[in-house]
Amino acid sequence: MTEVKLLFSTDQAIQHNEDLKTYAQQVQPGAGSTVFFEGKQWYVMSVKDGKTGCLETVRSMAGMAARALSRAKVSSAALKVNALSDQFSGLDSEEAVTAFVEGWHLGAYQFLTYKSDVEPFSTKLTIEDAPEKAIQTGEHRAEAVSYSRDLMNELSDVLNPESYPERLKETFQNTDANVIVHDKTKLEEMKMNGVLTVGRGSRYAPSFVEVSYCHNPSKPLVALVGKGVTFDTGGISLKSGKDLSDMRMDMGGSAAVAGAMKLLVESEADVNVVALIPIVENSPDNLSVLPGEVIQYKNGHTVQVGNTDAEGRLILADALLRAAELNAAYVVDIATLTGSIENALGSEIAGVFGDEELASKMKEIGAKNGDAVWPMPLIDAYDETLQSDYADFNNISSLSFAGSITAALFLRRFVSQDTRWLHVDMAGMMQKTSNSGYYPKTATGYGARLLADYVAEISK
């Protein structure tokens, strides 16, 4: 147990000492390393050339340092705010502090609930002379993302359509947010037939949660819609693969929405926002929906279920209709919807569809806060590939390509024309397969910051 001083390789204390300078030159750019010198322990961070003007670099450096020092059971680490400002001179000093604190806490994140022989430990960070508000902002942002990660990492028999609403009620208890849970009986009254149909085969009754936060009633209502499939077997169209355990993370969209609401509420954001979260488990059973069945939605649309593994769009459709009932001016839905988006964009960025002006704005926001998105097209010519011989349209396309686009086109059919809509497909961003920056090998918590910052921006 000891204290470590954090330094960047360009720091004057290093540059004026030949031994330290030689050591620092051996640290790989974008990495960090510990050294003992003159009876003290130092952690030297080396920033890649051309990366000193990027907040994401700040977060990544902090995350790597926190993970390394926490594993080494270092009790505390201290960084001078001037050292941070000098290294990242192209950034606003307070934003750099917030990013470092945020990255530090996210890098030290662990999910140890089911580890019987591991005790949680994290190295305490002090940034000397830093504004307290900047530090608190970083802590709040990290807490929101960590909350989303916790939800995604939780076991499916612990976090299910019946227990998930209780978790949300507990989270927002004693806050200015209001939580309404619609159970199966209420869903039948509300004719949320997509949610009811997908959840038919599960031992857990489906649910639909609304979390509203109205700090300023004069602001336009923004609806955040998150896919809450607590486990996705694919239903009767059973998924293949030797390990499906990660399908407990198919509720990543709902976790993003919940984390965003937590951040907005705790920061007392000047917004008017509602989270709409349909929650189901998609399981094969003698009651499960069969391929070929037809669902009738409350707006009159009939949908043939061509594939029960395209279930996310079936429950999001109900939530989009609910957003229209609430007269939301802006709607964003987010979901781990298609493998096609990962094929198109990889695992470092999500795709955003819909209103081109707002998609561009969201891209700017994501580039700054770390939840990157890339605008994707809605090709109208592909819309007809959703046609069905037995219903108004199908839940899957007849194409063997463009799966993320046709999924977005399906959702667009349930969006009110009076609403400005975006759809975020985050399937490629669900989890990391190895430690990287401030991401451990676990669920990412992607989307919490993106949605919160987006709501705050369009509410100005």
Beta strands, then each sheet from edge to edge (+ up, - down):
strand 1: 3-8
strand 2: 31-37
strand 3: 40-46
strand 4: 76-80
strand 5: 124-128
strand 6: 178-182
strand 7: 207-214
strand 8: 222-226
strand 9: 228-232
strand 10: 272-282
strand 11: 294-296
strand 12: 302-304
strand 13: 330-335
strand 14: 350-354
strand 15: 373-375
strand 16: 393-394
strand 17: 420-425
sheet 1: 2+ 3- 1- 4- 5-
sheet 2: 6+ 7- 10+ 8+ 13+ 17+ 14- 15-
sheet 3: 6+ 7- 10+ 9+
sheet 4: 11+ 12- 16-
end
